């Protein structure tokens, strides 16, 4: 490990879940849980005060029907009060509408509690580095529901966006598509222009919103 560990805030309304996540995350030498929150409001307060590198946010505090704000609203508030802190949604809900709402609110990742730990680690590290991290199940939904792309992006450009959603670097995209890095950069320029985006996360979010990678 080089450099200090990534500082994480874990927000979930179940103490047992938080304890399990702390044990799992701190088993990695480059990750450190610096605080826990049991509600959306507390998550926002602690994140603003402590400025962690990444916030892991539950989707529905109190089962979604209790008092207080849910994870989506917490992401919106945090984006307004501390926009530099990336949030990864960690939830049991994989519904397409939930994923869309989370991405549109500003989440930089969406992983499932029942998923493999490697997906969680990859999403956390990716979010800290400015990438977007989605669970493989979510990516599969994006690709499976994609309509014909000819109206917006070329087939190759949709492939690039799909790999962006998986959090791949330019080099990894080039290797996956058997292209040069220069060609990938050219595709990204075109994708950004067509989608009106200025970064990777915005491109994926806009592709979802337009239905090119459709979760609705």
trRosetta pair geometry for C-beta under 8 A, 3 or more apart (Angstrom, degrees):
i j d omega theta_ij theta_ji phi_ij phi_ji
1 5 7.2 -7 179 -82 146 76
1 29 4.7 -135 -39 117 141 116
1 30 4.8 -176 -128 -76 120 90
4 7 8.0 2 131 -40 114 93
5 29 7.0 -134 -94 147 113 49
5 30 5.1 169 -126 -171 76 36
5 31 5.7 -141 -174 -47 113 4
5 32 4.2 102 102 -16 134 105
6 30 6.1 44 3 146 91 82
6 31 5.4 -21 58 -111 96 61
6 32 6.8 171 78 27 45 74
6 53 4.4 -111 -161 72 83 149
6 54 6.2 18 165 9 123 109
6 124 6.7 146 105 151 154 107
6 125 7.1 -152 -27 -100 157 63
6 128 5.2 -79 -126 -88 134 161
7 32 5.7 -29 -105 76 54 100
7 34 4.7 8 -165 -18 98 134
7 50 7.6 -139 146 149 131 109
7 52 4.6 -135 116 -142 93 75
7 53 4.8 119 49 -1 71 94
7 54 7.8 158 84 27 50 65
8 25 6.1 -84 53 169 159 153
8 31 6.1 13 -15 -169 130 93
8 32 6.6 166 18 83 86 43
8 33 5.0 -47 76 -102 101 57
8 34 6.6 148 58 11 43 80
8 52 5.7 83 -135 -179 13 135
8 53 6.8 -47 -70 56 54 88
8 54 5.4 -20 -111 71 80 89
8 55 7.5 144 -162 -102 64 27
8 56 6.2 23 -175 -9 113 105
8 124 6.8 -20 -98 -151 127 130
9 33 7.6 111 -103 -155 22 71
9 34 6.5 -46 -75 63 68 86
9 35 4.9 -10 -120 69 88 96
9 36 7.4 171 -165 -89 64 25
9 37 6.5 30 170 -7 105 110
9 43 6.7 133 139 -149 124 79
9 46 5.9 157 -143 114 138 117
9 47 5.5 -140 45 -85 166 82
9 50 6.6 134 -73 75 123 134
9 52 4.3 -168 -20 1 97 157
9 54 7.6 -162 30 99 71 47
9 55 4.7 -20 66 -114 106 76
9 56 7.0 -170 90 27 52 69
10 18 5.4 138 118 -139 126 85
10 21 5.1 154 -141 104 146 136
10 22 6.4 -119 10 -66 158 79
10 25 7.5 -161 -67 3 127 153
10 33 5.6 -15 -12 -139 115 120
10 35 7.6 -173 31 96 66 51
10 36 5.1 -20 71 -113 94 76
10 37 7.3 -179 94 26 46 71
10 56 4.9 -8 -115 62 63 114
11 36 7.4 156 -85 -167 40 52
11 37 4.1 -14 -111 67 85 108
11 38 7.7 -139 -154 -51 64 11
11 39 7.7 -63 -164 74 102 18
11 40 7.1 81 170 -101 136 42
11 42 7.4 166 -128 86 104 88
11 43 3.6 18 -107 -97 146 128
11 55 6.4 15 -3 -179 117 100
11 56 6.5 178 27 89 71 60
11 57 4.9 2 62 -116 121 59
11 58 5.8 -124 112 8 78 84
11 71 7.4 145 107 -112 122 95
11 74 7.2 -156 138 146 161 162
12 17 4.7 -94 130 98 149 124
12 18 5.1 -173 57 -65 107 84
12 21 7.1 124 5 0 142 146
12 36 7.9 -51 37 -163 77 96
12 37 7.9 111 17 79 38 65
12 38 7.3 -28 89 -121 40 48
12 56 7.8 -24 -37 116 100 99
12 58 4.3 112 -109 -47 68 127
12 61 7.9 -176 -155 -103 35 81
12 90 7.5 -60 -71 86 116 110
13 38 5.2 76 -124 -174 53 72
13 39 6.4 55 -95 -82 95 55
13 58 6.5 -107 -2 62 78 163
13 61 4.5 118 -42 -150 128 80
13 62 5.7 -145 -152 -48 176 54
14 17 4.0 71 84 7 109 111
14 18 6.8 177 92 -11 58 82
15 18 5.6 -53 -148 37 36 113
15 19 6.3 36 154 -21 67 104
15 38 7.3 -15 -70 -102 76 115
16 19 5.7 -52 -148 35 32 111
16 20 6.4 31 153 -17 64 106
17 20 5.8 -57 -150 38 31 110
17 21 6.3 30 154 -17 66 107
17 58 8.0 71 114 -84 148 127
17 113 7.5 -42 -147 -137 119 139
18 21 5.8 -57 -147 39 30 110
18 22 6.3 34 154 -23 65 105
18 36 4.8 74 -170 -148 138 133
18 38 7.6 -68 -41 -86 148 74
19 22 5.7 -51 -148 33 31 113
19 23 6.5 29 155 -17 63 105
20 23 5.8 -56 -150 37 32 109
20 24 6.3 29 154 -17 66 108
21 24 5.6 -56 -144 39 32 110
21 25 5.9 24 162 -15 69 111
21 33 7.5 116 117 -88 89 144
21 56 6.9 -164 179 102 146 155
21 90 7.5 92 -116 131 140 160
22 25 6.1 -59 -139 41 25 104
22 26 5.9 8 168 -5 64 116
22 33 4.6 -90 -124 30 85 163
22 36 7.2 -50 -64 -72 122 122
23 26 6.4 -63 -135 46 20 99
23 27 6.6 36 155 -36 57 104
24 27 5.9 -56 -164 16 28 117
24 117 6.0 -144 -173 -123 121 122
24 120 7.6 30 131 87 132 151
25 28 6.3 -57 -174 27 43 105
25 31 4.7 -108 173 130 86 135
25 32 7.9 171 131 -85 106 6
25 33 5.6 98 84 -48 133 104
25 120 7.8 -98 -87 134 87 125
25 124 7.6 112 -130 -62 111 172
26 31 6.4 -126 -90 99 38 90
26 32 6.4 57 -109 -119 89 46
26 33 5.9 -76 -54 6 106 98
28 31 4.4 47 77 19 110 113
28 121 6.0 145 -78 -119 158 122
30 125 7.5 42 107 -96 132 112
31 121 7.4 -111 -41 -126 145 86
31 124 6.7 37 -110 123 127 150
33 36 7.0 28 168 -61 120 85
34 50 6.1 172 114 174 127 141
34 52 5.8 -176 46 -101 123 107
35 46 5.0 -164 135 177 150 136
35 50 5.6 180 -8 -12 144 170
35 52 7.0 -130 33 -58 105 128
37 40 8.0 94 136 -96 127 11
37 42 4.1 174 -154 108 102 101
37 43 3.9 166 94 -76 159 66
37 45 7.9 148 -118 52 130 86
37 46 5.3 -153 -71 21 118 140
38 42 6.0 30 47 48 62 151
38 61 7.8 109 154 -145 53 120
39 42 4.6 91 55 10 85 102
39 43 6.8 -141 94 -10 44 86
39 61 5.5 93 -135 -170 56 157
39 62 8.0 22 -116 -30 87 104
39 68 5.1 -83 -163 -168 119 158
39 69 7.8 96 164 49 91 73
40 43 5.5 -53 -149 31 32 115
40 44 6.7 30 155 -18 65 102
40 57 7.8 55 -116 -157 78 109
40 61 5.4 -135 -28 -5 91 144
40 68 5.8 152 36 156 100 105
40 69 4.0 -110 91 84 144 90
40 70 6.1 100 -56 129 149 5
40 71 6.1 -149 -99 -83 110 37
40 73 6.2 56 166 77 154 93
40 74 3.6 -135 -160 -62 98 122
40 77 8.0 104 158 32 103 133
41 44 6.0 -55 -155 33 32 108
41 45 6.5 29 152 -16 66 107
41 68 5.9 -107 -11 -148 109 105
41 69 6.1 117 -53 25 77 106
41 74 7.5 -118 -55 -101 30 102
42 45 5.6 -55 -146 39 35 112
42 46 6.0 28 160 -14 69 109
43 46 6.2 -60 -143 41 25 104
43 47 6.0 24 159 -20 63 112
43 55 6.5 100 -179 -165 108 130
43 57 6.2 96 -180 -114 159 94
43 74 5.3 34 75 -167 125 141
43 78 7.5 -56 123 -62 95 130
44 47 5.9 -58 -143 37 26 110
44 48 6.3 24 160 -18 64 108
44 74 5.5 -143 -51 -151 100 84
44 77 4.9 -18 -117 105 146 124
44 78 5.3 -140 -118 -70 83 85
44 81 6.7 80 -174 44 104 145
45 48 6.1 -61 -151 36 25 107
45 49 6.3 14 157 -11 63 113
46 49 5.8 -63 -145 43 31 107
46 50 5.6 -2 170 6 72 118
47 50 6.5 -66 -125 51 22 89
47 51 7.3 78 175 -85 55 27
47 52 6.2 -73 -128 23 73 98
47 55 5.3 -16 -102 -79 131 135
47 78 5.6 0 91 -127 150 121
47 82 6.0 -160 129 55 99 149
47 85 5.6 152 177 129 114 166
48 51 7.6 8 -173 -62 20 66
48 78 7.4 -145 -56 -126 85 75
48 81 5.3 -42 -95 135 124 125
48 82 5.0 -166 -104 -36 68 130
51 82 6.9 -151 -104 -158 75 139
51 84 8.0 9 -147 84 100 110
51 85 6.5 -141 -145 -80 56 119
52 55 6.0 119 70 -68 124 70
52 85 6.6 75 65 -145 68 119
53 85 7.8 176 -177 -137 13 77
53 86 7.8 -9 153 40 56 96
53 128 4.9 21 158 -120 113 112
54 85 7.6 158 -112 -175 23 77
54 86 5.5 -29 -116 79 75 94
54 87 7.5 142 -168 -103 66 26
54 88 6.1 13 -180 -1 115 109
54 124 5.2 148 100 -154 168 79
54 127 5.1 97 -119 94 119 123
54 128 5.3 -74 -49 -65 113 90
55 78 6.9 -83 29 -161 161 167
55 85 6.0 55 -14 151 110 113
55 86 7.3 -172 27 98 76 45
55 87 4.6 -25 71 -110 104 76
55 88 7.2 175 86 27 52 65
56 87 7.9 154 -92 -160 16 63
56 88 5.5 -24 -108 72 63 97
56 90 4.8 9 -175 -3 99 132
56 124 7.2 -29 -72 -95 105 108
57 71 4.6 135 149 -151 106 109
57 74 6.0 -173 -150 92 134 128
57 75 6.3 168 86 -66 170 92
57 87 5.1 5 -3 -170 130 111
57 88 7.0 157 21 77 79 42
57 89 5.5 -47 75 -106 91 54
57 90 6.8 138 60 22 36 78
57 107 7.5 -123 52 -112 127 111
58 61 5.9 108 91 -71 123 71
58 71 5.3 -147 96 -70 49 129
58 89 7.8 59 -160 -157 10 70
58 90 6.5 -48 -86 75 50 77
58 91 6.1 112 -156 -92 54 80
59 64 7.9 -5 116 -81 87 101
59 70 6.7 3 159 173 52 106
59 71 4.4 -100 -128 35 26 140
59 72 7.1 31 -155 -37 72 82
59 89 5.7 51 -73 -165 89 115
59 91 3.7 29 -10 -104 116 144
59 92 7.8 -126 32 36 120 60
59 93 5.4 -95 67 39 158 121
59 98 6.1 20 -158 -168 147 126
59 102 7.2 -65 -113 -78 102 123
60 63 6.2 -10 134 168 114 14
60 64 3.5 -25 -162 -68 130 87
60 70 5.5 -22 -115 -141 52 112
60 71 6.6 -70 -44 2 31 104
60 91 7.2 84 8 -139 79 119
60 93 6.8 70 -5 -14 117 140
61 64 7.8 121 55 -68 37 38
61 66 6.8 -88 118 61 77 115
61 68 6.0 -55 95 99 133 125
61 69 7.5 55 35 89 130 47
61 70 6.0 -170 22 -123 84 51
61 71 6.7 137 -25 -45 88 77
62 65 6.6 -118 123 59 98 51
62 66 2.7 -79 156 29 149 132
62 67 7.1 79 -7 41 176 46
62 68 6.6 123 -3 50 136 113
63 66 6.4 90 45 -16 84 100
64 70 6.5 30 -123 -107 64 126
69 73 3.9 -113 -170 87 114 130
69 74 5.6 142 113 -54 120 77
69 77 7.3 43 138 -10 170 136
70 73 5.5 95 53 15 67 99
70 74 7.0 -121 107 -6 36 94
71 74 5.3 -55 -146 37 35 116
71 75 6.4 40 154 -24 67 100
71 89 6.2 105 144 -124 141 97
71 91 7.2 -137 31 -75 164 123
71 102 7.5 -4 114 -107 109 101
72 75 5.7 -50 -154 30 32 112
72 76 6.7 32 148 -17 63 103
72 101 5.1 -26 -121 142 142 113
72 102 6.1 -108 -103 -89 88 60
72 105 5.0 -172 -164 -51 77 160
73 76 5.5 -49 -150 35 38 114
73 77 6.3 36 153 -17 68 104
73 105 7.8 -103 -74 -137 22 141
74 77 5.8 -54 -146 39 32 109
74 78 6.1 30 156 -17 65 109
74 87 8.0 161 112 -136 93 155
75 78 5.8 -58 -144 40 28 109
75 79 6.2 33 155 -24 64 106
75 87 5.0 -154 -118 79 95 161
75 89 7.6 -37 -65 -70 138 98
75 102 6.7 99 3 -148 168 66
75 105 4.3 83 95 130 123 124
75 106 5.4 178 157 62 104 91
75 107 5.3 -47 -138 -62 152 83
76 79 5.7 -55 -150 33 28 113
76 80 6.6 22 154 -15 62 107
76 105 4.9 -83 -61 -156 81 100
76 106 6.8 133 -94 16 45 116
77 80 5.7 -59 -153 38 33 109
77 81 6.0 8 159 -2 70 115
78 81 6.0 -65 -133 50 31 96
78 82 5.6 -42 -170 53 72 92
78 83 8.0 139 136 -85 62 37
78 85 6.2 -81 170 75 114 116
78 87 6.2 105 83 -53 146 133
78 106 7.8 -157 79 89 88 133
79 82 7.9 -68 -100 68 11 51
79 83 5.4 44 -169 -109 54 75
79 87 7.9 -82 -58 3 86 126
79 105 7.0 -174 -10 159 142 69
79 106 4.0 84 -85 54 143 172
80 83 7.2 39 -89 -64 9 91
82 85 4.7 21 125 6 112 117
83 106 7.9 -93 -137 -167 79 148
86 108 4.1 -36 -161 24 109 149
86 109 7.5 64 158 -2 112 99
86 127 4.0 179 129 171 142 102
86 128 6.6 -145 43 -75 135 37
86 130 7.8 -155 -65 -95 142 37
87 106 7.0 69 37 108 116 87
87 107 5.1 -80 93 -120 98 69
87 108 6.2 126 56 18 49 86
87 109 7.6 -148 113 38 45 81
87 127 7.5 -131 60 -163 14 146
88 107 6.8 99 -119 -171 24 97
88 108 6.3 -58 -75 74 67 79
88 109 3.5 -11 -123 67 91 120
88 110 7.3 -157 -166 -62 66 27
88 111 6.4 8 169 11 111 104
88 120 8.0 121 139 -151 145 67
88 123 5.0 117 -141 140 139 114
88 124 6.0 -93 0 -86 160 60
88 127 5.1 -120 -57 -36 105 157
88 133 6.5 -10 -120 66 118 115
89 102 4.8 -44 -31 -149 153 147
89 107 5.0 -6 -25 -148 102 153
89 109 6.6 -165 28 97 63 63
89 110 4.6 4 58 -114 111 69
89 111 7.2 163 87 29 63 55
90 111 5.6 -10 -108 72 70 90
90 112 7.8 128 -157 -135 56 7
90 113 6.1 88 165 -73 85 77
90 120 6.9 44 -115 -124 118 108
91 94 7.9 171 97 -60 99 53
91 98 7.3 -123 103 154 157 141
91 110 7.6 -31 29 -160 108 79
91 111 8.0 136 28 82 63 45
91 112 6.7 -52 77 -118 57 53
91 113 6.5 -92 128 -22 11 97
92 112 6.7 71 -123 -158 31 83
92 113 5.1 -34 -74 29 72 119
92 114 6.7 69 -126 -17 77 101
93 98 4.9 51 126 24 120 178
94 98 7.4 -175 174 62 7 126
94 99 7.3 17 -167 -49 49 113
94 112 5.8 -13 -72 -88 108 125
94 135 7.3 -82 -117 71 111 143
94 137 5.7 -33 -148 118 146 130
94 138 6.5 -138 -152 -75 95 82
94 141 7.6 164 161 -30 102 148
95 98 4.5 88 68 5 91 106
95 99 7.1 -163 94 -8 48 85
96 99 5.7 -56 -151 35 35 111
96 100 6.3 35 154 -19 69 105
96 141 6.0 -155 -90 162 97 140
96 145 7.3 50 -116 -19 145 168
96 215 3.6 -176 -167 175 97 82
96 216 6.3 -157 130 -74 125 11
97 100 5.7 -53 -149 36 33 113
97 101 6.3 33 154 -19 66 106
97 215 7.1 179 -61 132 29 100
97 216 6.9 62 -88 -127 73 54
98 101 5.8 -56 -148 37 30 111
98 102 6.3 30 155 -20 65 107
99 102 5.8 -57 -149 35 30 111
99 103 6.4 25 157 -15 66 107
99 110 5.4 100 -129 163 87 169
99 134 7.9 54 -152 -137 123 115
99 138 5.6 157 -117 -142 146 118
99 141 7.5 139 20 82 162 141
99 208 7.8 -124 124 -152 99 146
99 215 5.1 -110 76 -166 116 160
100 103 6.0 -60 -148 39 28 106
100 104 6.1 22 158 -14 66 112
100 208 5.9 -174 -116 155 81 123
100 209 7.6 123 -155 -87 101 59
100 215 4.7 -173 -54 80 101 124
100 216 6.4 41 -55 -72 160 71
101 104 5.9 -60 -143 42 27 108
101 105 6.2 29 156 -23 64 110
102 105 5.8 -58 -149 34 28 111
102 107 4.2 -18 164 17 90 145
102 110 5.5 114 97 -90 149 120
103 106 7.9 108 178 -23 28 9
103 107 5.9 -75 -85 57 36 93
103 110 7.1 -60 -58 -33 87 131
103 204 7.3 -108 -154 115 135 96
103 205 4.7 -177 159 -114 108 90
103 208 5.7 50 90 57 156 159
104 205 6.5 141 -85 -165 49 112
104 208 7.9 -127 -55 95 85 123
104 209 6.7 104 -91 -83 106 109
107 110 6.2 76 124 -63 138 88
108 126 7.7 -166 145 112 105 88
108 127 4.2 118 105 -128 125 98
108 131 7.6 108 174 94 108 39
108 132 5.7 -126 -170 -111 65 63
108 133 7.1 45 134 23 75 80
108 201 5.9 -50 -124 -117 81 143
109 123 3.9 117 -163 -172 144 110
109 124 7.4 -104 37 -65 171 38
109 126 6.7 122 -84 78 123 110
109 127 4.9 -80 -21 -62 122 120
109 132 6.5 173 -80 -167 61 52
109 133 3.8 2 -118 64 111 91
109 134 6.7 -159 -150 -69 59 43
110 123 7.8 -145 38 -138 24 144
110 133 7.7 179 28 100 46 64
110 134 5.3 8 54 -123 89 74
110 135 6.3 -83 109 2 71 91
110 138 5.6 101 96 -78 115 171
111 115 5.6 -109 -179 47 90 146
111 119 5.2 159 -138 131 122 106
111 120 5.2 161 128 -92 159 64
111 123 4.8 -134 -38 -9 129 161
111 133 6.8 -15 -50 126 108 104
111 134 7.4 174 -71 -161 65 28
111 135 4.6 127 -126 -62 56 98
112 115 4.1 109 66 -26 90 106
112 119 7.7 12 39 101 75 145
112 135 5.0 47 -2 -99 92 165
112 137 6.4 10 -11 39 140 134
112 138 7.9 169 -34 -33 102 102
115 119 4.6 -52 141 54 129 143
115 120 6.8 148 86 -41 108 87
115 135 5.2 -125 -85 -134 158 121
115 136 7.6 149 -143 27 124 87
115 137 7.1 -132 -93 2 115 115
116 119 5.2 102 68 -3 78 99
116 120 7.8 -149 103 0 48 85
117 120 5.5 -57 -157 37 46 113
117 121 6.1 43 150 -19 76 104
118 121 5.6 -53 -144 39 35 111
118 122 6.0 35 156 -21 67 107
119 122 5.8 -55 -144 38 29 111
119 123 6.2 29 156 -20 64 107
119 133 7.7 148 179 169 70 110
119 135 5.4 52 174 -119 144 71
119 136 6.6 -106 -103 -10 132 89
120 123 5.8 -56 -147 36 29 109
120 124 6.3 26 157 -18 65 107
121 124 5.9 -57 -148 36 29 110
121 125 6.2 20 159 -10 66 110
122 125 6.1 -59 -144 43 27 104
122 126 5.9 28 158 -20 64 114
122 133 5.8 166 118 -139 80 130
122 167 6.5 144 155 81 105 157
123 126 5.7 -58 -142 40 26 112
123 127 6.1 29 159 -22 64 106
123 133 3.1 173 -122 118 68 142
123 134 7.5 119 -104 -40 112 15
123 135 7.7 -24 -60 -61 137 62
123 167 7.3 -143 -102 -59 53 155
124 127 6.0 -53 -147 33 26 109
124 128 6.6 24 155 -16 61 107
124 133 7.5 -61 -12 43 29 164
125 128 5.8 -56 -151 37 32 112
125 129 6.4 19 154 -9 65 112
126 129 5.8 -69 -149 45 31 104
126 131 3.7 -76 -174 75 93 115
126 132 6.9 -49 141 64 124 12
126 133 4.1 132 64 -56 138 113
126 167 4.3 -38 -134 -151 155 135
127 130 7.8 74 -173 -50 28 11
127 131 6.8 -88 -66 66 29 65
127 132 7.7 53 -90 -113 69 30
127 133 5.9 -80 -42 12 85 115
130 199 7.6 -93 174 -175 108 130
130 200 7.5 101 139 39 88 118
130 201 7.7 -119 174 -23 65 117
131 167 4.5 83 149 -147 128 86
131 169 7.8 -71 -93 -75 136 66
131 200 6.5 -28 -130 92 58 147
131 201 7.6 151 -175 -61 25 94
132 164 6.8 43 47 151 119 78
132 165 6.3 -53 103 -133 123 41
132 167 5.8 -144 78 -85 50 76
132 200 6.1 -150 -3 122 106 101
132 201 4.6 143 -63 -104 114 80
132 204 5.4 -132 69 34 168 154
133 167 4.6 20 -93 -66 66 141
134 138 4.4 -113 176 86 108 125
134 139 5.1 131 101 -55 120 87
134 142 7.5 38 133 -16 163 137
134 165 5.4 -17 18 166 138 87
134 166 6.7 -79 51 -98 94 39
134 167 7.3 180 17 -29 67 98
135 138 4.6 93 60 4 83 103
135 139 7.1 -152 94 -4 43 85
136 139 5.5 -52 -146 38 37 112
136 140 6.2 43 153 -24 66 103
136 166 7.9 36 -102 -123 66 99
137 140 5.6 -51 -150 33 30 115
137 141 6.7 33 150 -20 62 101
138 141 5.6 -51 -154 32 35 112
138 142 6.6 40 148 -22 65 102
139 142 5.4 -50 -152 31 36 116
139 143 6.5 28 155 -13 68 105
139 162 7.1 96 -167 -170 100 81
139 165 5.5 151 -115 116 94 115
139 166 5.5 44 -111 -81 152 85
140 143 6.0 -57 -147 39 31 105
140 144 5.9 27 158 -18 67 113
141 144 5.8 -58 -138 40 28 109
141 145 6.0 8 168 -4 65 116
141 215 6.2 58 129 -114 117 85
142 145 6.6 -76 -148 44 18 96
142 146 6.7 39 153 -54 60 97
142 162 6.8 165 111 -123 119 81
142 165 6.0 -88 81 147 170 170
142 208 7.1 -66 -124 -98 109 93
142 213 4.1 7 -170 -177 101 109
142 214 7.6 139 -146 43 53 34
142 215 6.5 -31 -93 -65 69 92
143 146 5.7 -36 -154 -8 33 119
143 162 5.7 55 -87 -131 102 129
143 213 7.2 -21 -69 -134 40 95
145 213 7.4 80 77 -177 91 47
145 214 4.4 -116 131 77 108 88
145 215 6.5 127 69 -86 153 34
146 149 6.8 -9 165 -57 113 102
146 158 6.6 114 -176 -172 149 133
146 162 7.9 -57 -55 -79 152 113
146 212 6.4 7 -143 162 96 47
146 213 5.5 -27 -91 -108 99 50
146 214 6.1 152 -99 13 37 86
147 211 6.1 7 18 147 121 103
147 212 7.5 -94 50 -121 82 34
147 214 6.2 49 -13 -14 92 138
148 151 7.2 83 106 -4 90 92
149 152 5.9 -79 -169 57 70 87
149 153 4.9 -45 175 68 118 79
149 154 7.0 52 116 143 117 7
149 155 6.2 142 61 -87 127 49
149 157 7.4 -170 154 72 140 93
149 158 4.4 -107 -85 -54 168 138
149 212 5.8 61 -118 -146 95 95
150 154 7.7 32 -117 -114 52 44
152 194 6.3 122 177 161 77 125
152 195 7.9 60 175 -79 118 77
152 210 6.4 111 -104 139 162 144
152 212 5.5 -97 73 -84 147 122
153 157 3.8 -127 -178 95 108 123
153 158 5.0 141 98 -56 123 76
153 161 6.8 45 129 -13 176 134
153 191 6.5 28 -121 -114 127 80
153 194 6.0 142 -85 104 80 156
153 195 7.8 -1 -65 -52 116 100
153 207 7.7 -14 -12 -118 144 109
153 212 6.1 59 17 -145 117 144
154 157 4.5 95 51 5 77 104
154 158 7.2 -138 94 -6 41 84
155 158 5.8 -53 -151 33 33 111
155 159 6.6 37 149 -20 64 102
156 159 5.4 -49 -154 31 37 117
156 160 6.6 40 148 -21 65 100
156 177 7.4 95 -152 -163 91 142
156 187 6.3 -107 129 -120 104 133
157 160 5.4 -47 -151 32 38 114
157 161 6.5 38 150 -18 66 101
157 187 5.7 -171 -102 -167 72 99
157 190 6.2 -95 -104 100 130 114
157 191 5.2 169 -162 -82 106 95
157 194 7.4 41 170 35 156 150
158 161 5.6 -51 -148 37 36 111
158 162 6.3 42 150 -24 65 102
158 207 7.9 143 -127 -152 70 134
158 212 6.3 -143 -115 173 100 108
158 213 7.7 156 -156 -62 91 88
159 162 5.6 -52 -150 32 31 115
159 163 6.6 24 155 -12 64 106
159 177 6.1 113 134 -100 133 126
160 163 5.9 -60 -152 40 31 106
160 164 6.4 40 147 -25 65 103
160 173 6.2 54 -134 -169 74 137
160 177 7.4 -28 -79 -40 73 158
160 184 6.8 156 -122 -147 118 79
160 187 4.8 174 -58 133 162 133
160 188 6.6 -143 166 -73 141 67
160 191 6.0 -129 93 -52 129 148
161 164 5.3 -47 -148 31 36 118
161 165 6.6 41 151 -23 64 100
161 191 6.1 175 -66 -148 96 139
161 203 6.3 -134 -120 142 95 107
161 204 6.3 153 -170 -99 87 65
161 207 4.9 124 -177 -77 146 167
161 212 6.9 20 93 120 163 127
161 213 6.5 -147 127 -36 121 127
162 165 5.7 -52 -158 29 32 114
162 166 7.0 28 146 -15 62 103
162 213 6.9 158 -89 -97 72 128
163 166 5.4 -50 -152 35 42 113
163 168 4.6 -42 169 37 95 134
163 172 7.4 -171 177 110 121 94
163 173 4.7 130 118 -112 146 94
163 176 5.9 165 -113 70 142 152
163 177 7.4 -102 -27 -36 155 111
164 167 7.7 55 175 -65 35 19
164 168 6.9 -89 -87 48 28 82
164 173 7.5 11 -60 -85 64 136
164 200 5.2 -158 -161 -163 114 97
164 203 6.1 -24 135 89 165 121
164 204 5.3 -154 112 -65 111 107
165 204 4.8 139 -86 -134 80 129
165 207 8.0 -101 -59 70 117 135
165 213 6.7 174 -56 -165 153 171
168 172 3.9 -130 -166 95 101 123
168 173 5.0 131 115 -57 125 77
168 176 6.7 -33 -156 -8 166 141
169 172 4.7 94 50 9 76 102
169 173 7.0 -136 95 -5 39 86
170 173 5.7 -55 -148 36 31 112
170 174 6.3 34 153 -22 64 105
170 181 5.3 72 139 -148 109 94
170 184 5.0 149 -162 108 85 136
170 185 6.3 23 -146 -66 138 80
170 188 7.4 -61 -107 -31 104 146
171 174 5.6 -53 -151 34 31 114
171 175 6.5 29 152 -17 64 105
171 181 5.8 -20 -93 -93 61 117
172 175 5.7 -53 -148 37 34 110
172 176 6.2 34 154 -20 66 107
173 176 5.7 -56 -145 37 31 111
173 177 6.1 1 165 5 67 113
173 179 7.6 -25 126 54 79 115
173 184 5.0 123 97 -137 117 139
174 177 6.5 -73 -141 51 23 90
174 178 7.9 -1 167 -179 55 1
174 179 4.9 -108 -141 78 69 78
174 180 6.0 -25 -150 158 126 13
174 181 4.8 -63 -56 -76 156 56
174 183 7.2 119 -119 60 97 93
174 184 4.7 -96 -71 -29 87 136
175 178 7.5 24 -170 -74 28 40
177 184 7.4 136 52 -88 130 101
179 183 4.3 -114 177 80 114 130
179 184 5.5 133 101 -52 127 84
179 187 7.9 20 148 -12 168 134
180 183 4.7 99 57 3 80 100
180 184 7.2 -142 97 -3 46 84
181 184 5.4 -52 -150 36 38 114
181 185 6.4 41 151 -21 68 102
182 185 5.7 -52 -151 34 32 112
182 186 6.6 36 149 -21 63 102
183 186 5.5 -50 -152 32 36 115
183 187 6.6 38 150 -18 66 101
184 187 5.6 -52 -151 35 35 112
184 188 6.4 36 151 -21 66 104
185 188 5.5 -52 -148 34 34 114
185 189 6.6 41 152 -24 64 99
186 189 5.8 -49 -153 29 33 113
186 190 6.8 27 152 -12 63 105
187 190 5.8 -61 -155 40 34 109
187 191 6.1 35 150 -22 69 107
188 191 5.4 -51 -141 37 34 113
188 192 6.1 36 158 -20 67 104
188 203 7.8 -77 -152 -77 79 169
189 192 6.0 -55 -149 36 26 110
189 193 6.4 25 154 -18 62 109
190 193 5.7 -56 -147 37 31 111
190 194 6.1 25 158 -15 67 109
191 194 6.0 -60 -145 40 27 106
191 195 6.0 2 165 2 65 116
191 197 7.5 -27 129 50 81 119
191 203 5.6 50 137 -152 112 134
192 195 6.3 -72 -139 51 22 95
192 196 7.9 -123 169 59 54 3
192 197 4.9 -107 -138 75 67 80
192 198 6.5 80 -163 -99 119 29
192 199 8.0 74 -118 -24 117 14
192 203 6.0 -71 -92 -85 64 119
193 196 7.7 22 -178 -69 25 38
195 202 7.7 153 122 128 119 83
195 203 5.2 104 76 -135 153 70
195 206 4.3 126 179 100 111 138
195 207 6.2 -45 -114 -59 140 74
195 210 7.4 -127 -127 -6 89 143
196 206 6.6 -176 61 -140 83 160
197 202 3.8 166 -148 111 103 103
197 203 4.0 -178 85 -73 163 64
197 205 7.8 141 -109 53 128 87
197 206 5.2 -145 -61 10 115 141
198 202 6.1 24 43 54 58 153
199 202 4.9 88 57 14 77 106
199 203 7.0 -137 96 -12 37 90
200 203 5.7 -56 -152 31 30 113
200 204 6.7 24 156 -13 65 104
201 204 6.0 -56 -152 37 33 107
201 205 6.2 30 153 -17 67 110
202 205 5.6 -55 -143 40 32 112
202 206 6.1 29 159 -18 67 108
203 206 6.0 -58 -145 39 26 107
203 207 6.3 29 154 -21 63 106
204 207 5.6 -54 -148 34 31 112
204 208 6.5 33 153 -19 64 103
204 213 7.2 -30 -160 44 70 149
205 208 5.7 -54 -154 35 32 112
205 209 6.3 31 150 -20 66 107
206 209 5.4 -50 -143 36 36 113
206 210 6.2 28 159 -13 68 107
207 210 6.1 -59 -143 42 28 104
207 212 4.3 -76 -163 68 82 117
207 213 4.7 47 130 13 107 103
208 211 7.9 41 175 -66 28 23
208 212 7.6 -73 -58 55 21 75
208 213 5.1 -45 -84 80 61 95
208 214 7.3 139 -151 -101 54 26
208 215 5.8 -1 -157 5 105 109
211 214 4.4 20 -152 -90 66 106
211 216 7.0 -48 -101 20 90 118
